[in-house]
Every structure is written in structure tokens, then in C-alpha cells.
Amino acid sequence: MRTYLTLASKVLLASFFALVISSNNFVLAKSKQKIPQRIVSTNLCVDQLVLSLANKEQILSVSYLSADKTISFFSERVEGLQKNRGWVEEIFMMKPDLVIVNEDSSRPSLRHLKKLGLNVLSLKTANNFSELKKNIKKVSRVVGDTGKAKLIISNLESKLRLEIGNDYSPLAAILLPRGMTAGEGSLINELVVSAGFKNLALDLKIGRQARINLEEILIARPDFILTPEASTKFPSLAQSMLLHPVFETTRAKNYRWKHLEVPEWAWLCGGLQNIYALDLLKKARLKFSGRVDQHD
């Protein structure tokens, strides 16, 4: 069953984001560091942090992927901003006073940007909540944030502190495009485990991301199949395994396992949007154990 934001979830995220935005509508007058006013971000996950921590007026450009509502939580907020593809030439011509890049995916570009004398902040991919909090704090400091980071971290930590209880922990098979799964060392695994599930990838000794066989899933008989929401906007062979008849069958009521679709924007990158992923996963687990009304 395709998942959608409930009205309560929409209000929660909208209200929280409004609070986050209002907390940074001013800068400290006594700050010794010059606050950047022409920020360029070149990576989808970096975009999500910049868009949540900087004032929109400070942002000159974000990656073109941030306009895609299937993978970007802030797709509506990027309207009016320039979109880039991370090319050194286009970034240099924008004359930014700060460029924020992903260190793992932009090493050649990172070297060239620095050689051109641009102010560059590089972030490592956040594969767990500890690394995510470090990235939030780094971006917060450099964009002159005065409170958003604390609010986001505080809300994430409050979600993680919620008692999971002694209920049965359902076994979940995470199935990503190209037949991949997420295991130890991945943010998706951390979200799933933090919500009280057992991750099949850990039982199979699968690392951060690797291929999983359909037979391995069938033999394990998991309680849940977790997949990103199917997208018809950009059909591709990458999604073909998700459309296998076996998984279509799991959508049938009262089948031996449940099929839960998670919006890609909620777990693909680390940030404010992970609050929704945790809520969605925890509610599904609690409903499975009978602790939440079926119509919740």
C-alpha cells in the first residue's frame, strides 16, 4: 500500500519546519565570522542540510536533484533558486562565497574548486545519527545559524529516546532499487533498527549496501518488506525487482508479510525529514504488534 503523509504528520512537519525557519531570521551582530550570502550546494543530501539551516536569501544554487519531490524533502523550497550539476565551470561562474560539497562524491571537483580559490566546505556522507549530527553542526556554524541546528538535533534525539518496549521486533527485509539492500553502516539501517525492527541484512552479514537475492528473502520469511515508494514518473530497470510478482502479491490483505513503502525523501538523506521516517516505521511496527489501532 502506497504511504502518504497523514494530516497529523503534515501538520507536525510543517509546524516544526516553520519553527525552525523562524529561529534563524536574524544573525548575530557581534559575530566575527562573515556570514555567507551566496551559498552553492552541489549534492542532494548536502542540499537538504543547507535548505534546513540557512535562510533562503543566503542560498544561490542547489543541485538539480533537489527539485525532484520523490527524493527531496525541500523540493518546493528550491523554487527560484539556480540548479547546478556540480560542474566546476558553472560553480565558478556563479561567484559563490561558499561552496558546500559531499566529500565522497566530489573529490576531483573539490580539488579544482579549492585551486580556484573558492571557499569550500566538504562533508562526509552521514551513515549514522552521530555523523549526521556532526554535519548539521558544521553546516550550522558556517551559514551563521542561530538555533535551527539545536532544534533539529533535539527533535531527532527525542524520537530516538522514545521507548521501543519489549514487543516482538519484526524481521524486515529492506529492498532498494537494483536489488540492493542496506546493512550495517548505513543510515537506512540505523533508522529501521532504531524503530524497533530486526534488519535481515544484518543476519546475512551484509555491509552498508550490497545486492540481496530474492531467494534469500523468501527463505528468511520476513515480517516486513520495506521498499521506497514506487515512482512512475521516471520508470527504469533499476526499479524492476521491486515490481516482481512476488512483491505484488505481498500487497494482498493478510499475507504472511507486510509491505511498507517509505518515501525516498524520508530516508535517502540525513536530516529533519528522518523524523517522518522514524514515525512511519514505528507506527507500522506498533500496529503489527497490536499496540496501535488499525485505523490509526
Buried (B, 14 or more C-beta within 10 A) or exposed (E): EEBEBEEEBEEBBEEBBEEBBEBBEEBEEEEEEEBBBBBBBBBBBBBBBBBBBBBBEBBBBBBBBBBBBBBBBBBEBBEEBEBBEBEBEBBBEBEBBBBBBBBEBBEEBBEBBEEEEBBBBBBEBBBBBEBBBEBBBBBBEBBBBBBBBBBBBEBBEEBBEEEBEEEEBBBBBBBBBEBBBBBBEBBBBBBBBBBBBBBBBBBBEBEBBBEBEEEBBEEBEBBBBBBBBEBEEEEEEEBEBBEEEEBEEBEEEEEEBBBBBBBBBBBBBBBBBBBBBBBBBBBBBBBBBEEBEEEE
